[in-house]
Amino acid sequence: MPKRVDHAERRTEIAEALVRVAGRRGLHAVGMRDVAAEAGVSLRLVQYYFETKEKLLLFGLERLAERFTERVSARVRAAGDAPGPRAMVEALLMAALPTDEESRTFHHLYTSYAVMAMHDQALAAQPFIKNPEAAEDAVTALLRQAQEAALLEPGVDARLEAISLLAMSAGLGTSLLVGQRDQESAVAVLDHHLDRIFRARDGSAATRADGEPGTG
């Protein structure tokens, strides 16, 4: 009896191959033939599942987003059984910093997607991010939760601070990626801004990118 093919698994395997080869060579330099070779399958099979390079790139972006969510979840679990709002915000922001091979690949490729979408009409026509406000909404909700628990300084605008923290995290990620600053100084900047808006630790310190509990 012929082996039954799991199409979702095969698509994921091909997307993971895209991420690996693009992480080494750069997204702009990767073709469907390169991905087929990396995945150990035929070019025809890659074309069967994705038809065009743009569709493959978009699916790869979705897989990157899934892996980022998994990374945040792991940091939240490491923060304790009942992490408070600050620990949750730290988990999200720290997960986005390129501090190891996986997170560097994520930051590099995610930025590359954004740049390519500015110039590639086929990519630009697709939803680059299905819910562009998802992270912003999540951080805003956590900050409002902290406000309700009297953990924020008076007068903090949760939405504006969420936008600022995410923008700062993205900028710090790029500066880490290009070697402008090191991990310790990037984490110190994030801590400084969290200390500015939070009155005190909420009782459950997040695990830092270096594996040590955060200190205020």
C-alpha positions in Angstrom: 0.0 0.0 0.0 1.6 3.4 -1.0 2.6 5.7 1.8 0.1 8.5 2.5 1.6 11.9 2.0 1.0 14.5 4.7 0.7 17.6 2.5 0.8 20.1 5.4 3.9 18.5 6.7 5.6 18.6 3.3 4.7 22.3 2.8 6.2 23.0 6.2 9.4 21.1 5.4 9.8 23.1 2.2 9.2 26.3 4.1 11.8 25.4 6.7 14.3 24.7 3.9 13.6 28.2 2.5 14.3 29.7 6.0 17.6 27.7 6.3 19.0 28.6 2.8 17.8 32.2 3.0 19.4 32.5 6.4 22.8 31.6 4.8 22.5 33.4 1.5 20.0 36.2 1.9 16.4 36.1 0.9 16.9 38.0 -2.3 19.4 35.4 -3.6 17.2 32.4 -3.1 15.3 30.7 -5.9 12.9 27.8 -5.9 15.6 25.5 -7.2 17.8 26.4 -4.2 14.9 25.5 -1.9 14.3 22.2 -3.6 17.9 21.2 -3.2 17.9 22.2 0.4 14.8 20.2 1.1 16.0 17.2 -0.9 13.0 17.2 -3.2 12.5 18.0 -6.9 11.9 21.5 -8.2 8.6 20.2 -9.7 7.4 19.2 -6.2 8.2 22.7 -4.8 6.3 24.2 -7.8 3.4 21.8 -7.2 2.9 23.0 -3.6 3.6 26.7 -4.1 3.3 27.5 -7.9 5.3 30.7 -7.6 8.3 32.0 -5.6 6.0 34.7 -4.1 3.7 32.1 -2.7 6.6 30.2 -1.3 8.0 33.4 0.3 4.7 34.3 1.9 4.3 30.8 3.3 7.8 31.0 4.7 6.9 34.3 6.4 3.9 32.6 8.0 6.2 29.9 9.3 8.6 32.5 10.7 5.7 34.1 12.5 4.7 30.7 14.0 8.2 30.1 15.2 8.4 33.5 16.8 5.1 32.8 18.6 6.6 29.5 19.9 9.7 31.4 21.0 7.6 33.9 23.0 5.6 31.1 24.6 8.8 29.4 25.7 10.0 32.6 27.4 6.6 33.1 29.1 6.8 29.5 30.5 10.3 30.2 31.7 9.0 33.3 33.6 7.1 31.2 36.1 3.7 29.7 36.7 1.8 33.0 36.8 3.9 35.7 35.1 2.7 39.2 35.6 2.2 41.9 32.9 5.8 43.1 33.0 7.2 39.6 32.7 4.9 39.0 29.7 6.0 42.2 28.0 9.6 41.4 28.6 9.1 37.9 27.1 7.8 39.3 23.9 10.4 42.0 23.5 13.3 39.8 24.5 12.2 37.0 22.1 12.4 39.6 19.2 16.1 40.4 19.9 18.5 38.5 17.6 20.6 36.9 20.3 21.1 33.4 18.9 21.1 31.7 15.4 17.3 31.2 15.2 16.4 34.7 16.4 19.1 36.3 14.1 17.6 34.4 11.1 14.1 35.5 12.1 15.1 39.2 12.4 17.2 39.1 9.2 14.5 37.4 7.0 11.6 39.3 8.5 13.3 42.6 7.7 14.2 41.3 4.2 10.6 40.5 3.5 9.6 44.0 4.3 12.3 45.5 2.0 11.4 43.1 -0.8 7.7 43.9 -0.5 8.4 47.5 -1.1 9.8 46.8 -4.6 8.2 43.5 -5.6 4.7 44.0 -7.0 3.7 40.4 -6.6 4.7 40.4 -2.9 3.3 43.9 -2.3 -0.1 42.7 -3.6 -0.2 40.0 -0.9 -1.0 40.7 2.8 2.6 41.0 4.1 1.3 40.7 7.7 -2.2 39.3 8.1 -2.7 41.2 11.4 -0.1 44.0 11.5 -1.5 45.3 14.9 -1.4 41.9 16.6 1.8 42.5 18.6 0.8 46.1 19.3 -2.6 45.0 20.6 -1.0 42.3 22.8 1.5 44.7 24.4 -1.2 47.4 24.9 -3.5 44.9 26.6 -0.7 43.8 28.9 0.1 47.5 29.8 -3.6 48.2 30.5 -3.7 45.1 32.7 -0.8 46.5 34.6 -2.6 49.9 34.9 -5.6 48.2 36.4 -3.3 46.6 39.0 -1.6 50.0 39.7 1.7 48.7 38.4 2.3 51.6 35.9 3.4 55.1 36.6 0.6 57.6 36.5 -0.4 59.1 33.1 1.1 56.3 31.0 -0.6 55.9 27.6 -0.7 52.2 27.1 -1.1 52.3 23.3 1.6 54.9 22.8 4.0 53.0 25.1 3.3 49.7 23.3 4.1 51.3 19.9 7.3 52.8 21.4 8.5 49.6 23.0 7.9 47.6 19.8 9.6 50.1 17.6 12.5 50.4 20.0 12.8 46.6 20.1 12.9 46.4 16.3 15.6 49.1 16.2 17.7 47.4 18.9 17.4 44.1 16.9 18.8 45.7 13.8 21.7 47.3 15.8 22.5 43.9 17.3 22.3 42.2 13.9 24.8 44.6 12.4 27.1 44.7 15.4 26.5 48.2 16.5 25.8 47.1 20.0 25.9 44.0 22.1 23.2 41.9 23.8 23.9 43.3 27.2 23.5 46.9 26.2 20.3 46.2 24.2 18.8 44.4 27.2 19.8 47.4 29.4 18.0 49.8 27.1 14.8 47.7 27.2 15.0 47.5 31.0 15.5 51.2 31.3 12.3 51.9 29.4 10.3 49.3 31.2 11.6 50.7 34.6 10.4 54.1 33.4 6.8 53.1 32.9 6.5 50.3 35.5 6.4 51.3 39.2 8.0 48.1 40.4 8.6 44.5 39.4 5.3 42.7 39.3 6.6 39.7 41.2 7.7 37.5 38.3 10.9 38.5 36.6 11.2 37.5 32.9 14.1 35.4 31.8 16.6 37.4 29.9 18.0 36.6 26.5 21.2 35.3 28.3 19.1 32.9 30.4 19.4 34.9 33.7 16.4 36.4 35.5 15.8 40.1 34.9 16.7 42.6 37.5 15.4 46.0 37.8 
